Amino acid sequence: MIPVLTIDGPSGAGKGTIARLMAERLGWHLLDSGALYRLTALAGIDRSLSLDDAQAMAACARALDVDFKIISHTVVIELDGTDVTSRVRSEEAGMGASKVAALPSVRDALFERQRAFQQAPGLVADGRDMGTTIFPEATVKIFLTASAEARAERRAKQLLELGENVSLPRLLEDIKARDERDSARSASPLKPADDAITLDSTALSIEEVLAVVAKAVADTNR
């Protein structure tokens, strides 16, 4: 079976960074599942659709042509062959993604699309339900979390680097609201898989988190 490493957790916990570093280290494919929902939301916004229109948003999800590439240690997201990395990381896309991800029809449309990323020699899948719903048979499952305050500060720094205006109190409020919405939703709520390793990154460096994840993967190969 083609090995899969899943890294789940709330927004801002560092999943994307760890997933990219592990994909580079292992030479595996990369799936940023959160980006798929962001891309679906942006496609809907561009078409002036209501993000609450389950049928229309599911159609957007099925039509996505997406590729994740690691270029110069950076994840580049391409939609229909066009680099949309910066736009996908915007706050507008993030809030839209949380809305469309709560629609069962969208999740159904993206389920097989995500499963198709499992290709040799292996896959690192970053998201919220990778280890519970999409790849329950994954070789190693990580649930990476951090305090809401730490995640808001990290997000503020990221947005500043993108040249966006930032309100830390608003970001903190949005993150707490998103956590509550993602944890309470009926379709694949945010929670660690029963066999996942839960890791709190609040007080840990990237190197310390990476060391724990790398060891977990190495241990499965012994």
VENKALIN-V143781 format. One record per residue. RES is the residue in one letter. OMEGA is omega in whole degrees, 0 to 359 (* if undefined). Layout:
# VENKALIN-V143781
RES_OMEGA ; RES_OMEGA
This chain:
# VENKALIN-V143781
M_179 ; I_184 ; P_178 ; V_173 ; L_178 ; T_177 ; I_180 ; D_177 ; G_181 ; P_179 ; S_176 ; G_182 ; A_180 ; G_183 ; K_184 ; G_180 ; T_181 ; I_179 ; A_180 ; R_181 ; L_179 ; M_178 ; A_178 ; E_182 ; R_184 ; L_185 ; G_182 ; W_175 ; H_182 ; L_174 ; L_173 ; D_186 ; S_178 ; G_179 ; A_179 ; L_178 ; Y_176 ; R_179 ; L_177 ; T_179 ; A_180 ; L_178 ; A_178 ; G_179 ; I_181 ; D_181 ; R_179 ; S_178 ; L_173 ; S_180 ; L_177 ; D_180 ; D_187 ; A_182 ; Q_181 ; A_182 ; M_176 ; A_178 ; A_177 ; C_182 ; A_181 ; R_185 ; A_184 ; L_174 ; D_191 ; V_175 ; D_177 ; F_181 ; K_175 ; I_182 ; I_181 ; S_177 ; H_179 ; T_178 ; V_177 ; V_181 ; I_180 ; E_176 ; L_184 ; D_177 ; G_181 ; T_179 ; D_180 ; V_187 ; T_183 ; S_182 ; R_180 ; V_182 ; R_181 ; S_179 ; E_178 ; E_180 ; A_181 ; G_180 ; M_178 ; G_180 ; A_180 ; S_179 ; K_184 ; V_180 ; A_179 ; A_180 ; L_181 ; P_181 ; S_178 ; V_179 ; R_178 ; D_182 ; A_183 ; L_184 ; F_182 ; E_177 ; R_179 ; Q_179 ; R_182 ; A_178 ; F_180 ; Q_182 ; Q_180 ; A_5 ; P_180 ; G_183 ; L_169 ; V_184 ; A_183 ; D_180 ; G_180 ; R_181 ; D_182 ; M_183 ; G_182 ; T_187 ; T_187 ; I_181 ; F_181 ; P_180 ; E_184 ; A_181 ; T_179 ; V_179 ; K_179 ; I_172 ; F_186 ; L_182 ; T_178 ; A_180 ; S_179 ; A_180 ; E_179 ; A_181 ; R_177 ; A_179 ; E_179 ; R_180 ; R_179 ; A_179 ; K_180 ; Q_181 ; L_177 ; L_179 ; E_178 ; L_178 ; G_180 ; E_175 ; N_187 ; V_172 ; S_184 ; L_178 ; P_180 ; R_178 ; L_180 ; L_178 ; E_180 ; D_181 ; I_179 ; K_179 ; A_179 ; R_178 ; D_181 ; E_180 ; R_182 ; D_181 ; S_185 ; A_185 ; R_183 ; S_182 ; A_177 ; S_180 ; P_179 ; L_177 ; K_179 ; P_173 ; A_182 ; D_182 ; D_180 ; A_172 ; I_179 ; T_186 ; L_179 ; D_185 ; S_184 ; T_184 ; A_182 ; L_175 ; S_177 ; I_181 ; E_180 ; E_178 ; V_181 ; L_181 ; A_180 ; V_182 ; V_180 ; A_179 ; K_180 ; A_179 ; V_181 ; A_181 ; D_180 ; T_182 ; N_181 ; R_*
